[in-house]
Amino acid sequence: MSILAQEHGVSERFAAWSAEWLPGESLSRHTSLGVGGPADIVRVRDARHVPELVAYLEAHEVPWRILGGGSNLLVADEGVPDVVLQLARGEEIEIAGNRVIVPAATTLGTAIMECAKRNLGGMEGLVGVPGTLGGALRMNAGAYGTEMVDVVRAVTLFNGETRQVETVKAHHVGFKYRHTNLSSHDLVLSVTLELLDRPQSEVLERVKEFNRNRRASQPLQEESAGCMFKNPPGQSAGKMIASLGLKGTRLGGAVVSERHANFIVNRDRATAADVLKLLDLVRERVLKDCGVELEEEVVVWKE
Ligand SMILES: Cc1cc2nc3c(=O)[nH]c(=O)nc-3n(C[C@H](O)[C@H](O)[C@H](O)COP(=O)(O)OP(=O)(O)OC[C@H]3O[C@@H](n4cnc5c(N)ncnc54)[C@H](O)[C@@H]3O)c2cc1C
């Protein structure tokens, strides 16, 4: 919990900026892996107030961080002492020709299906990525041959350094494999995409096929944060882990998925400590037996 939790009138203060104060939320309920301790969440309903909100937090010397859909996060059992800013869903997607401005809290699935209705496609490969546009942009999410970098033309963000809201061209973001140059205080507010003319029926057919492939290869019925490690250049982290016979390895309630070895699933009320230990075990085995140092794809939040 943050130091703000002891102050009076915080809820009213945030309400004046159309934001909701949710003290002591268990982050296990806000992450797809289902682990993690408490934090104070500020849910932002009107992004125009972000500069004032951040100024308020910083005037009170309260550290803060950003939560999207929580589908790429592993939060420690102790939670975090920072205030967690999360943009609320509900803002409209704007479509003009092939250009689409998507609010950052929109899920990828919603964006893809809304654009399909206007006969726009080109990002169907990302359909099963369960995050928001903001999180996907930050991670340069990718699947089945499409990455965010392929469709993003501009990004509107609260710049963590200048403390201004600005719109930058895509190349300023510095997209790399599952990485961008955005700082932890650059808060993405909306993303401008350029999509292809594609009939809705064709988009839906492709969506169906990608969903089928994903269901066949990933443990979608279980809680996870997707792939835990990035693929080393030219190699597959999942194949390496599988080749060492690590599928099914269990520590507490955390298990290396039998369906996809790069997924750790929360099978039986796992703690973050279980998952972190299993992550270390896998990393050490791959280093010892394959000579490759795996880099985490999952973002770990510890104090
Ligand atoms: C079943 C499953 C399948 C998955 N498959 C894929 C896949 O195929 N490809 C892939 O790339 N990923 C995949 N993922 C991982 C995850 O869905 C993506 O990384 C997704 O883009 C994360 O988005 P999020 O909104 O959930 O971000 P979060 O998990 O909430 O956050 C991730 C990071 O982004 C930052 N962030 C979030 N929102 C913003 C914002 N508005 N502005 C700035 N920073 C922000 C956070 O601070 C954090 O550092 C999968 C996950 C699951 C559970």
The ligand as a Gaussian input file, in Angstrom:
#p B3LYP/6-31G(d) Opt

LIG

0 1
 C       -2.814000     -16.377000     -22.631000
 C       -1.858000     -15.267000     -23.013000
 C       -1.363000     -15.208000     -24.301000
 C       -0.470000     -14.192000     -24.668000
 N        0.001000     -14.174000     -25.949000
 C        0.845000     -13.190000     -26.319000
 C        1.345000     -13.146000     -27.664000
 O        1.005000     -13.972000     -28.516000
 N        2.207000     -12.149000     -27.986000
 C        2.593000     -11.200000     -27.083000
 O        3.371000     -10.306000     -27.445000
 N        2.140000     -11.225000     -25.803000
 C        1.279000     -12.182000     -25.400000
 N        0.815000     -12.208000     -24.109000
 C        1.303000     -11.216000     -23.124000
 C        0.433000      -9.948000     -22.985000
 O       -0.926000     -10.207000     -23.299000
 C        0.951000      -8.813000     -23.858000
 O        2.269000      -8.458000     -23.514000
 C        0.057000      -7.562000     -23.733000
 O        0.407000      -6.669000     -24.737000
 C        0.183000      -6.872000     -22.374000
 O       -0.808000      -5.867000     -22.313000
 P       -1.491000      -5.461000     -20.928000
 O       -2.422000      -4.340000     -21.207000
 O       -2.065000      -6.638000     -20.273000
 O       -0.229000      -4.899000     -20.143000
 P        0.175000      -5.130000     -18.620000
 O        0.443000      -6.574000     -18.403000
 O       -0.790000      -4.469000     -17.722000
 O        1.555000      -4.325000     -18.568000
 C        2.678000      -4.745000     -19.304000
 C        3.680000      -3.585000     -19.341000
 O        3.125000      -2.521000     -20.094000
 C        3.036000      -1.337000     -19.304000
 N        1.792000      -0.662000     -19.685000
 C        0.530000      -1.154000     -19.647000
 N       -0.341000      -0.229000     -20.091000
 C        0.390000       0.861000     -20.417000
 C        0.071000       2.159000     -20.914000
 N       -1.182000       2.554000     -21.174000
 N        1.090000       3.030000     -21.119000
 C        2.368000       2.675000     -20.866000
 N        2.732000       1.483000     -20.379000
 C        1.751000       0.583000     -20.162000
 C        3.052000      -1.814000     -17.858000
 O        3.544000      -0.813000     -16.982000
 C        3.987000      -3.003000     -17.959000
 O        5.329000      -2.569000     -17.958000
 C       -0.077000     -13.216000     -23.717000
 C       -0.594000     -13.273000     -22.408000
 C       -1.471000     -14.282000     -22.060000
 C       -2.022000     -14.315000     -20.658000

